[in-house]
């Protein structure tokens, strides 16, 4: 892992950017004033210069009304298109996820920089938060959170403890401005945060903002805090904007530019911002050559950071974000706690990484592996005593564990994370478990229930006539409107009924023996272990993974042509490589299709034109 300040690589190349937000001075100087201005609209011209007030006002309206909303962006583009008579083009624009934001701060500034605050919940599209990020905006209430986080991070980075690692130059005086030193720091920081070199106007505005604050407060580093906080709340940082350009080798094909390509690769494989080496490759144009792209992709796949990228994908695909808010009835299940939930989430990710990366194994084995990892808290759910630190254990309490051949638990589907997320607080739900497996693991859409359904039989766990959930579901499914969907979900979910709502093993429900046998798509099984084997061998399991990984990286569903390519080429290669994850990631990362975008119908990009119009109007207001 490189030291944080090693990411501050210099670059003399400048490029026209799309976004411009002048002096989002939400730091010691501007923070409280800015938010008061947002809430009350009071005139603070008597306290601050007219230039700063105008800039802050424009920034408020630009961020809240336009930049922090994809709908707003499209609206501005539509207005520009009307003026120019050009068609509106869709834009590749994704908001950083909470994990990506935290990864970037840790990778760029070090893991000891603390991040507090609340992030807006993600939006799931096509089964993935990463696809939904293309439709996610930042709410007005969360704007204040981003402002506070930016200010806090900037203050920590530039405090006396940390500043020497990032500010390599010595200011002429610590009590005033030094534009040369400020430019050196802000150019390096902006390049890694924006994932591209800053354009001349962006950099000069940040330098001037730092200088104004330094002059006002008599503190050079307070000025840097101002502009670093500005960068950390800029749309150029908070959103992943991919710039389009014509492909010179293929007429009529549009691709993303080299810096956008570097960012897409980095978030796909590492779930964080590009490092200095990847940005340098982008600057040289290497990523647009076959050999240069292969060299960087192979380097990234060999990096320890790949664990973070693979972990992030399965966190998204398996919906593990739901573990953060998972609630259970602790009167009925006193062993449950939020610590158990956190450990259960991590257990699943550790299991996946062990099979796929540590062992370099078959993807399908995550459903049938007898190996996992336990903490003392999880041991109470499994009925396994965990004492001390066993061989292969870690200082944070994780220990490897392997179940016996006849144990009812194998694979990730029998872990408390999957079982708990797809249950109710006080009872299991075969329907929810079956639906989750069909949709998340096999990419098979299950219809939503009809609007008016009587669930009384299913919910009445004390009814002596129907002691088990299987009996209750059979009675419930006699309703014509219900039987179709339950045939799809329930045989899967009922196989997991030997595990209760928090994942503890059981043999009976209300004194009646639990029947876990069933059939899925014509293949029979006896229990959860048998189901796991069926899912492992089902062709939909691997085809779903291929489709999901492509969508995760591209931020959208594959087109019809891409679906055919995934089926005919990628899935076959995946199988020939033993269903190993690294060759699959490599094939997708090197494919032209992974970086293609739809060609615009007009040479004029109304989205960019609208943004540039806003830049001009903003500068007129400031002047």
C-alpha positions as CSV (number, residue, x, y, z in Angstrom):
1,X,0.0,0.0,0.0
2,X,1.6,3.3,-1.0
3,X,2.0,6.0,1.6
4,X,-0.9,8.6,1.4
5,X,1.3,11.5,0.2
6,X,2.8,9.3,-2.6
7,X,-0.5,9.8,-4.4
8,X,0.2,13.5,-4.9
9,X,1.9,13.1,-8.3
10,X,2.6,16.2,-10.3
11,X,1.3,16.7,-13.8
12,X,1.8,19.6,-16.2
13,X,-1.1,18.6,-18.4
14,X,-4.3,20.6,-18.0
15,X,-7.7,19.7,-19.4
16,X,-11.0,21.5,-19.8
17,X,-13.3,20.3,-17.1
18,X,-17.0,20.1,-17.0
19,X,-17.8,21.4,-13.6
20,X,-17.1,24.7,-11.9
21,X,-18.1,25.7,-8.4
22,X,-16.3,28.9,-7.3
23,X,-15.1,29.1,-3.7
24,X,-17.3,26.7,-1.8
25,X,-15.6,28.2,1.2
26,X,-17.2,26.0,3.8
27,X,-14.4,26.0,6.3
28,X,-13.4,28.1,9.3
29,X,-14.1,31.3,7.4
30,X,-17.3,30.4,5.5
31,X,-18.9,27.4,7.1
32,X,-21.5,28.8,9.5
33,X,-22.1,31.8,7.3
34,X,-22.7,29.5,4.3
35,X,-25.3,27.3,5.9
36,X,-27.1,30.3,7.5
37,X,-27.2,31.9,4.0
38,X,-28.8,28.7,2.7
39,X,-31.4,28.5,5.4
40,X,-32.3,32.2,5.8
41,X,-31.1,34.0,2.7
42,X,-29.9,36.9,4.9
43,X,-27.6,39.6,3.5
44,X,-24.2,39.1,5.0
45,X,-22.5,41.7,2.7
46,X,-21.7,43.8,5.8
47,X,-19.5,41.0,7.2
48,X,-17.9,39.5,4.1
49,X,-16.7,40.8,0.8
50,X,-19.2,41.1,-2.0
51,X,-17.1,38.8,-4.1
52,X,-17.2,35.9,-1.6
53,X,-20.9,36.4,-0.9
54,X,-21.8,36.3,-4.6
55,X,-19.6,33.2,-5.1
56,X,-21.2,31.4,-2.2
57,X,-24.7,32.3,-3.4
58,X,-24.0,31.0,-6.9
59,X,-22.5,27.9,-5.4
60,X,-25.6,27.3,-3.3
61,X,-27.9,27.4,-6.2
62,X,-25.6,25.5,-8.6
63,X,-25.1,22.7,-6.1
64,X,-28.6,22.4,-4.7
65,X,-30.5,23.1,-7.9
66,X,-28.3,21.6,-10.5
67,X,-25.1,19.8,-9.7
68,X,-26.4,17.8,-6.8
69,X,-29.3,16.3,-8.7
70,X,-29.0,14.2,-11.9
71,X,-32.5,15.3,-12.8
72,X,-31.3,18.9,-12.4
73,X,-28.4,18.2,-14.7
74,X,-30.7,16.7,-17.3
75,X,-33.0,19.7,-16.9
76,X,-30.2,22.2,-17.6
77,X,-29.1,20.1,-20.6
78,X,-32.6,20.0,-21.9
79,X,-32.8,23.8,-21.7
80,X,-29.5,24.1,-23.6
81,X,-30.8,21.6,-26.2
82,X,-33.9,23.7,-26.8
83,X,-31.8,26.8,-27.3
84,X,-29.4,25.0,-29.7
85,X,-32.0,22.7,-31.3
86,X,-29.7,19.7,-30.4
87,X,-31.0,16.4,-29.0
88,X,-30.5,15.8,-25.3
89,X,-27.9,13.1,-24.6
90,X,-27.8,10.9,-21.6
91,X,-24.8,11.5,-19.3
92,X,-22.6,8.9,-17.5
93,X,-22.7,10.4,-14.0
94,X,-22.5,8.4,-10.8
95,X,-22.5,9.7,-7.2
96,X,-19.8,8.3,-5.0
97,X,-21.1,5.6,-2.6
98,X,-20.4,5.9,1.1
99,X,-17.7,3.3,0.9
100,X,-16.0,4.9,-2.1
101,X,-15.9,8.3,-0.4
102,X,-14.3,6.7,2.7
103,X,-11.9,4.7,0.6
104,X,-10.7,7.8,-1.2
105,X,-10.1,9.8,1.9
106,X,-8.2,6.9,3.5
107,X,-6.1,6.2,0.4
108,X,-5.3,9.8,-0.3
109,X,-4.9,11.2,3.2
110,X,-4.3,8.2,5.4
111,X,-6.5,5.9,7.5
112,X,-6.3,8.1,10.6
113,X,-8.3,10.9,9.0
114,X,-11.7,10.5,10.7
115,X,-15.0,10.8,8.7
116,X,-18.2,11.6,10.6
117,X,-21.7,12.3,9.3
118,X,-24.5,10.6,7.5
119,X,-24.6,9.6,3.9
120,X,-27.8,9.4,1.8
121,X,-28.9,5.8,1.3
122,X,-28.2,4.3,-2.0
123,X,-30.7,3.6,-4.7
124,X,-30.8,0.0,-6.1
125,X,-31.3,-0.4,-9.9
126,X,-31.0,-3.8,-11.7
127,X,-30.1,-5.3,-8.4
128,X,-27.1,-3.1,-7.8
129,X,-26.4,0.1,-5.8
130,X,-23.6,0.9,-8.3
131,X,-26.1,1.1,-11.1
132,X,-28.5,3.1,-9.0
133,X,-25.7,5.6,-8.3
134,X,-26.4,6.9,-11.8
135,X,-29.8,8.1,-10.6
136,X,-28.8,9.2,-7.1
137,X,-28.7,12.8,-6.1
138,X,-27.7,14.6,-2.9
139,X,-30.6,15.8,-0.9
140,X,-30.7,19.3,0.6
141,X,-30.4,17.9,4.1
142,X,-27.3,15.8,3.1
143,X,-25.7,18.8,1.5
144,X,-25.0,20.1,5.0
145,X,-23.4,16.7,5.9
146,X,-21.1,16.8,2.9
147,X,-20.2,20.4,3.9
148,X,-19.3,19.3,7.4
149,X,-17.4,16.3,6.3
150,X,-15.4,18.3,3.8
151,X,-14.5,20.9,6.4
152,X,-13.6,18.2,9.0
153,X,-11.3,16.3,6.6
154,X,-9.6,19.5,5.4
155,X,-9.0,20.6,9.0
156,X,-7.4,17.3,9.9
157,X,-5.3,17.0,6.7
158,X,-3.8,20.5,7.3
159,X,-3.4,20.4,11.1
160,X,0.1,20.5,12.6
161,X,0.2,16.7,12.9
162,X,-0.5,15.9,9.2
163,X,0.3,18.9,7.0
164,X,4.0,18.0,6.5
165,X,3.0,14.8,4.7
166,X,1.0,16.7,2.1
167,X,2.4,20.2,1.8
168,X,5.8,19.6,0.4
169,X,6.7,23.3,-0.1
170,X,7.4,25.9,2.6
171,X,5.3,29.0,2.5
172,X,7.0,32.4,2.3
173,X,5.2,33.2,5.6
174,X,2.8,31.0,7.6
175,X,0.8,34.2,8.4
176,X,-0.3,35.1,4.9
177,X,-0.8,34.0,1.3
178,X,1.7,32.2,-0.9
179,X,0.2,31.5,-4.3
180,X,3.1,29.4,-5.5
181,X,3.1,27.0,-2.6
182,X,-0.7,26.9,-2.5
183,X,-0.8,26.1,-6.3
184,X,1.6,23.2,-5.8
185,X,-0.5,21.6,-3.0
186,X,-3.9,22.3,-4.6
187,X,-2.8,21.0,-8.0
188,X,-1.6,17.7,-6.6
189,X,-4.6,17.3,-4.3
190,X,-7.1,18.3,-6.9
191,X,-5.6,16.0,-9.5
192,X,-6.1,12.9,-7.3
193,X,-9.5,14.0,-5.9
194,X,-11.0,15.0,-9.3
195,X,-9.3,12.0,-10.9
196,X,-7.9,14.3,-13.6
197,X,-5.7,17.4,-13.8
198,X,-7.5,20.6,-12.9
199,X,-8.3,23.0,-15.6
200,X,-6.6,26.4,-15.4
201,X,-9.8,28.2,-14.2
202,X,-10.5,25.6,-11.5
203,X,-6.9,25.8,-10.1
204,X,-6.7,29.6,-10.2
205,X,-10.0,29.9,-8.4
206,X,-8.8,27.4,-5.7
207,X,-5.5,29.3,-5.3
208,X,-7.3,32.7,-5.1
209,X,-9.8,31.3,-2.6
210,X,-6.9,30.1,-0.4
211,X,-5.2,33.4,-0.7
212,X,-8.2,35.4,0.3
213,X,-8.7,33.3,3.4
214,X,-5.0,33.5,4.3
215,X,-5.1,37.3,4.0
216,X,-8.3,37.5,6.1
217,X,-7.3,35.1,8.8
218,X,-3.5,35.7,8.7
219,X,-2.9,31.9,8.3
220,X,-1.6,30.2,5.2
221,X,-2.8,26.8,6.2
222,X,-6.3,28.1,6.9
223,X,-6.4,29.2,3.3
224,X,-5.4,25.7,2.1
225,X,-8.2,24.3,4.4
226,X,-10.7,26.6,2.6
227,X,-9.8,25.4,-0.8
228,X,-9.3,21.7,0.1
229,X,-12.8,21.8,1.6
230,X,-14.0,23.4,-1.6
231,X,-12.6,20.5,-3.6
232,X,-14.1,17.9,-1.3
233,X,-17.6,19.2,-1.8
234,X,-17.3,19.9,-5.5
235,X,-19.5,17.9,-7.9
236,X,-16.2,17.0,-9.7
237,X,-15.3,15.0,-6.6
238,X,-18.7,13.8,-5.3
239,X,-19.8,12.6,-8.7
240,X,-18.0,10.4,-11.2
241,X,-18.4,12.3,-14.5
242,X,-17.1,10.4,-17.5
243,X,-16.1,12.6,-20.5
244,X,-16.9,11.3,-23.9
245,X,-14.7,11.6,-27.1
246,X,-14.8,10.1,-30.6
247,X,-12.9,6.9,-31.0
248,X,-10.3,7.8,-33.7
249,X,-9.9,4.1,-34.8
250,X,-13.6,3.3,-35.2
251,X,-15.9,5.7,-37.1
252,X,-19.1,6.5,-35.3
253,X,-18.0,5.0,-32.0
254,X,-17.7,7.1,-28.9
255,X,-15.5,6.2,-26.0
256,X,-14.7,7.7,-22.6
257,X,-11.5,9.7,-22.4
258,X,-8.3,8.3,-20.8
259,X,-8.9,9.9,-17.4
260,X,-12.5,8.6,-17.3
261,X,-11.1,5.2,-18.3
262,X,-8.7,5.3,-15.4
263,X,-11.4,6.1,-13.0
264,X,-13.8,3.5,-14.3
265,X,-11.0,0.8,-14.0
266,X,-10.1,2.0,-10.5
267,X,-13.6,2.0,-9.1
268,X,-14.3,-1.3,-10.8
269,X,-11.3,-3.2,-9.6
270,X,-10.4,-1.3,-6.4
271,X,-13.5,0.7,-5.5
272,X,-11.4,3.8,-5.0
273,X,-9.8,6.7,-6.9
274,X,-7.0,6.0,-9.4
275,X,-3.5,6.0,-7.9
276,X,-0.7,8.2,-9.2
277,X,0.6,5.4,-11.5
278,X,-2.8,4.9,-13.2
279,X,-3.2,8.7,-13.7
280,X,0.2,8.9,-15.2
281,X,-0.7,6.1,-17.6
282,X,-3.9,8.1,-18.5
283,X,-1.8,11.2,-19.1
284,X,0.5,9.4,-21.5
285,X,-2.5,7.9,-23.4
286,X,-1.4,4.4,-22.5
287,X,-4.9,3.3,-21.6
288,X,-5.9,3.8,-25.2
289,X,-3.3,1.2,-26.3
290,X,-3.7,-2.5,-26.0
291,X,-0.4,-3.1,-24.4
292,X,-0.7,-0.1,-22.0
293,X,-4.2,-1.1,-20.9
294,X,-3.0,-4.7,-20.3
295,X,-0.1,-3.5,-18.3
296,X,-2.2,-1.4,-15.9
297,X,-5.0,-4.0,-15.6
298,X,-2.5,-6.7,-14.7
299,X,-0.9,-4.4,-12.2
300,X,-4.2,-3.6,-10.6
301,X,-5.3,-7.3,-10.5
302,X,-2.0,-8.1,-8.7
303,X,-2.5,-5.3,-6.1
304,X,-3.7,-6.0,-2.5
305,X,-6.3,-3.4,-3.3
306,X,-8.1,-5.9,-5.4
307,X,-9.5,-7.4,-2.2
308,X,-11.3,-4.1,-1.6
309,X,-12.8,-4.1,-5.1
310,X,-14.0,-7.7,-5.0
311,X,-15.4,-7.2,-1.5
312,X,-17.3,-4.1,-2.6
313,X,-18.8,-5.9,-5.6
314,X,-20.2,-8.8,-3.5
315,X,-21.3,-6.3,-0.7
316,X,-23.4,-4.7,-3.4
317,X,-24.6,-7.8,-5.2
318,X,-25.6,-9.6,-2.0
319,X,-27.3,-6.5,-0.6
320,X,-25.1,-6.5,2.6
321,X,-25.8,-2.8,3.2
322,X,-29.1,-4.0,4.7
323,X,-27.1,-5.5,7.6
324,X,-26.5,-2.0,8.9
325,X,-30.2,-1.5,9.8
326,X,-31.2,-5.1,10.4
327,X,-33.6,-5.3,13.4
328,X,-34.7,-8.4,15.2
329,X,-37.1,-9.0,18.1
330,X,-34.6,-9.4,20.9
331,X,-37.3,-10.7,23.2
332,X,-37.6,-13.8,21.0
333,X,-34.0,-13.8,20.0
334,X,-31.9,-12.4,22.8
335,X,-28.6,-13.4,21.2
336,X,-29.0,-10.9,18.4
337,X,-27.2,-7.6,18.5
338,X,-25.8,-5.0,16.1
339,X,-22.3,-6.5,16.8
340,X,-23.6,-9.9,15.6
341,X,-25.0,-8.2,12.5
342,X,-21.7,-6.4,11.7
343,X,-19.7,-9.7,12.2
344,X,-22.2,-11.6,10.0
345,X,-21.7,-9.1,7.2
346,X,-17.9,-9.3,7.5
347,X,-18.0,-13.1,7.8
348,X,-19.7,-13.4,4.4
349,X,-17.1,-11.1,2.7
350,X,-14.2,-12.9,4.3
351,X,-15.6,-16.2,3.1
352,X,-16.0,-14.9,-0.5
353,X,-12.5,-13.4,-0.5
354,X,-11.0,-16.6,0.9
355,X,-12.5,-18.8,-1.8
356,X,-12.0,-16.4,-4.8
357,X,-8.7,-14.7,-4.0
358,X,-6.8,-16.5,-1.3
359,X,-7.5,-19.9,-2.8
360,X,-8.1,-18.7,-6.3
361,X,-11.1,-21.0,-6.4
362,X,-14.2,-21.6,-8.4
363,X,-16.9,-18.9,-8.0
364,X,-19.5,-21.6,-7.5
365,X,-17.7,-22.9,-4.4
366,X,-18.8,-19.9,-2.3
367,X,-22.2,-21.7,-2.1
368,X,-20.8,-25.1,-1.0
369,X,-17.6,-24.3,0.9
370,X,-17.4,-25.8,4.4
371,X,-14.8,-23.2,5.4
372,X,-15.6,-19.8,7.0
373,X,-14.5,-17.5,9.7
374,X,-16.0,-16.9,13.2
375,X,-15.7,-14.5,16.0
376,X,-16.7,-15.2,19.6
377,X,-20.0,-13.4,19.0
378,X,-20.8,-15.4,15.9
379,X,-19.8,-18.6,17.7
380,X,-22.9,-18.2,19.9
381,X,-25.1,-18.4,16.9
382,X,-23.3,-21.4,15.5
383,X,-23.0,-23.1,18.8
384,X,-19.2,-23.2,18.4
385,X,-17.1,-22.0,21.4
386,X,-14.4,-19.5,20.3
387,X,-11.7,-19.0,22.9
388,X,-8.4,-17.2,22.5
389,X,-6.6,-16.9,19.2
390,X,-6.3,-20.1,17.3
391,X,-3.8,-20.8,14.6
392,X,-4.6,-18.7,11.6
393,X,-6.6,-16.3,13.7
394,X,-6.3,-12.5,13.6
395,X,-5.8,-10.0,16.5
396,X,-9.3,-8.6,15.9
397,X,-10.9,-11.9,16.9
398,X,-11.5,-13.7,13.6
399,X,-10.6,-17.4,13.5
400,X,-10.9,-19.8,10.5
401,X,-13.4,-22.6,11.0
402,X,-14.3,-25.6,8.9
403,X,-17.6,-27.5,9.3
404,X,-17.7,-31.3,9.3
405,X,-18.9,-33.2,6.2
406,X,-22.3,-33.9,7.8
407,X,-22.9,-30.4,9.1
408,X,-26.1,-28.8,7.8
409,X,-24.2,-25.5,7.1
410,X,-22.2,-25.0,3.9
411,X,-21.6,-21.9,1.9
412,X,-22.8,-18.3,2.2
413,X,-26.5,-19.0,1.9
414,X,-26.5,-20.7,5.3
415,X,-24.7,-17.8,7.0
416,X,-26.6,-15.4,9.4
417,X,-26.2,-12.5,6.9
418,X,-28.3,-14.0,4.1
419,X,-30.7,-15.8,6.5
420,X,-31.2,-12.7,8.7
421,X,-31.6,-10.1,6.0
422,X,-34.4,-12.1,4.3
423,X,-36.4,-12.8,7.4
424,X,-38.9,-10.8,9.5
425,X,-37.9,-9.5,12.9
426,X,-39.7,-12.3,14.7
427,X,-40.0,-15.1,12.2
428,X,-38.5,-16.6,9.1
429,X,-39.8,-16.0,5.6
430,X,-39.2,-18.7,3.0
431,X,-40.7,-16.4,0.4
432,X,-38.3,-13.6,1.1
433,X,-35.3,-16.0,1.1
434,X,-36.4,-17.6,-2.1
435,X,-37.0,-14.3,-3.8
436,X,-33.6,-13.0,-2.7
437,X,-31.8,-16.0,-4.0
438,X,-33.7,-15.9,-7.4
439,X,-33.1,-12.2,-7.9
440,X,-29.6,-11.6,-6.4
441,X,-27.9,-14.9,-7.3
442,X,-29.7,-16.0,-10.4
443,X,-30.9,-12.7,-11.9
444,X,-34.5,-14.0,-12.2
445,X,-37.1,-11.3,-11.5
446,X,-39.8,-12.3,-9.1
447,X,-43.1,-10.4,-9.5
448,X,-44.2,-8.2,-6.6
449,X,-47.3,-9.5,-4.7
450,X,-50.7,-8.3,-5.8
451,X,-52.0,-5.2,-4.0
452,X,-54.6,-6.9,-1.8
453,X,-53.5,-10.2,-0.2
454,X,-54.6,-11.8,3.1
455,X,-51.4,-12.7,5.0
456,X,-53.2,-13.7,8.2
457,X,-52.5,-17.4,7.8
458,X,-48.8,-16.9,7.1
459,X,-48.3,-14.5,10.0
460,X,-50.2,-16.6,12.6
461,X,-47.3,-18.6,14.0
462,X,-49.4,-19.7,17.0
463,X,-52.2,-21.4,14.9
464,X,-52.2,-25.1,16.1
465,X,-53.6,-26.2,12.8
466,X,-50.5,-24.9,10.9
467,X,-47.5,-25.5,13.1
468,X,-44.8,-25.0,10.5
469,X,-44.3,-22.3,7.9
470,X,-44.5,-24.9,5.2
471,X,-48.1,-25.7,6.3
472,X,-49.0,-22.1,6.5
473,X,-47.6,-21.3,3.1
474,X,-49.5,-24.3,1.5
475,X,-52.7,-22.9,2.9
476,X,-51.9,-19.4,1.8
477,X,-51.0,-20.4,-1.7
478,X,-54.4,-21.8,-2.4
479,X,-55.4,-18.3,-3.3
480,X,-55.2,-18.1,-7.2
481,X,-53.4,-14.7,-7.2
482,X,-50.6,-16.1,-4.9
483,X,-49.8,-19.6,-6.2
484,X,-47.7,-18.5,-9.2
485,X,-45.1,-16.5,-7.4
486,X,-44.9,-18.9,-4.4
487,X,-44.0,-21.8,-6.8
488,X,-41.0,-19.8,-7.8
489,X,-39.7,-18.7,-4.3
490,X,-41.0,-21.1,-1.7
491,X,-39.2,-24.4,-2.6
492,X,-35.9,-22.5,-2.3
493,X,-36.8,-20.7,1.0
494,X,-38.3,-23.8,2.6
495,X,-35.0,-25.6,2.3
496,X,-33.5,-23.0,4.7
497,X,-36.2,-23.4,7.4
498,X,-33.7,-25.4,9.5
499,X,-32.3,-21.9,10.3
500,X,-34.3,-19.4,12.2
501,X,-34.5,-15.6,11.7
502,X,-31.0,-14.9,13.1
503,X,-29.5,-18.0,11.5
504,X,-29.5,-20.5,14.4
505,X,-30.0,-24.1,13.5
506,X,-33.3,-25.8,14.5
507,X,-35.0,-29.1,13.8
508,X,-38.6,-28.2,14.9
509,X,-41.1,-25.4,14.7
510,X,-43.8,-25.3,17.4
511,X,-42.9,-29.0,18.2
512,X,-43.4,-30.2,14.6
513,X,-40.5,-31.5,12.5
514,X,-39.3,-29.2,9.8
515,X,-39.4,-30.6,6.2
516,X,-36.6,-29.0,4.1
517,X,-36.9,-31.1,1.0
518,X,-37.9,-29.6,-2.3
519,X,-37.3,-29.2,-6.1
520,X,-35.8,-26.3,-8.0
521,X,-36.2,-26.2,-11.8
522,X,-36.6,-30.0,-11.9
523,X,-33.7,-30.9,-9.6
524,X,-34.6,-32.4,-6.1
525,X,-32.8,-31.9,-2.8
526,X,-33.3,-32.9,0.8
527,X,-32.0,-29.9,2.8
528,X,-30.1,-26.6,2.7
529,X,-26.8,-28.3,1.8
530,X,-28.6,-30.0,-1.1
531,X,-30.1,-26.7,-2.2
532,X,-26.6,-25.1,-2.1
533,X,-25.3,-27.8,-4.5
534,X,-28.2,-27.2,-6.9
535,X,-27.6,-23.5,-6.9
536,X,-23.9,-24.1,-7.4
537,X,-24.5,-26.2,-10.5
538,X,-27.4,-24.1,-12.0
539,X,-26.3,-22.3,-15.2
540,X,-28.1,-19.2,-14.1
541,X,-25.8,-18.7,-11.2
542,X,-22.7,-18.1,-13.3
543,X,-24.4,-16.2,-16.1
544,X,-25.9,-13.9,-13.5
545,X,-22.5,-13.2,-12.0
546,X,-21.1,-12.3,-15.4
547,X,-24.0,-9.9,-16.2
548,X,-23.9,-8.3,-12.7
549,X,-20.1,-7.7,-12.9
550,X,-20.4,-6.0,-16.2
551,X,-23.3,-3.8,-15.0
552,X,-21.4,-3.0,-11.8
553,X,-18.4,-1.7,-13.7
554,X,-20.3,0.1,-16.5
555,X,-22.9,1.5,-14.2
556,X,-25.8,0.4,-16.4
557,X,-27.4,-2.7,-17.8
558,X,-25.8,-4.3,-20.9
559,X,-27.3,-3.5,-24.3
560,X,-28.8,-6.3,-26.4
561,X,-25.5,-6.5,-28.3
562,X,-23.5,-6.7,-25.1
563,X,-25.8,-9.4,-23.7
564,X,-25.0,-11.5,-26.7
565,X,-21.3,-10.8,-26.3
566,X,-21.5,-11.7,-22.6
567,X,-23.3,-15.0,-23.4
568,X,-21.3,-16.0,-26.4
569,X,-17.8,-14.9,-25.3
570,X,-17.4,-14.0,-21.7
571,X,-19.5,-16.8,-20.1
572,X,-17.6,-19.4,-22.2
573,X,-14.3,-17.9,-21.2
574,X,-15.3,-17.8,-17.6
575,X,-16.2,-21.5,-17.7
576,X,-12.9,-22.4,-19.5
577,X,-11.0,-20.6,-16.8
578,X,-12.6,-22.7,-14.1
579,X,-15.1,-20.0,-13.1
580,X,-12.3,-18.0,-11.4
581,X,-13.0,-14.3,-10.7
582,X,-9.7,-12.7,-11.6
583,X,-9.7,-13.9,-15.3
584,X,-13.3,-12.7,-15.6
585,X,-12.4,-9.3,-14.2
586,X,-9.4,-9.1,-16.6
587,X,-11.5,-10.0,-19.7
588,X,-14.1,-7.4,-19.0
589,X,-11.5,-4.7,-18.1
590,X,-9.7,-5.2,-21.4
591,X,-12.9,-5.3,-23.6
592,X,-13.7,-2.3,-25.9
593,X,-17.4,-2.8,-25.0
594,X,-16.6,-2.0,-21.3
595,X,-15.6,1.6,-22.3
596,X,-17.9,2.3,-25.1
597,X,-20.7,4.9,-24.9
598,X,-23.5,5.8,-27.3
599,X,-22.4,8.2,-30.0
600,X,-24.1,11.6,-29.8
601,X,-26.4,12.6,-32.7
602,X,-24.9,16.1,-32.6
603,X,-21.3,17.3,-32.4
604,X,-22.5,19.7,-29.7
605,X,-22.9,18.2,-26.3
606,X,-25.8,20.1,-24.7
607,X,-24.7,18.9,-21.2
608,X,-21.3,20.4,-21.5
609,X,-22.6,23.5,-23.2
610,X,-25.0,24.1,-20.4
611,X,-22.2,23.6,-17.8
612,X,-20.0,26.1,-19.7
613,X,-22.9,28.6,-19.9
614,X,-23.2,28.3,-16.1
615,X,-19.5,29.0,-15.7
616,X,-19.7,32.2,-17.8
617,X,-22.8,33.3,-15.9
618,X,-21.1,32.5,-12.5
619,X,-18.0,34.5,-13.4
620,X,-20.1,37.5,-14.4
621,X,-21.9,37.4,-11.0
622,X,-18.6,37.3,-9.2
623,X,-17.0,40.1,-11.2
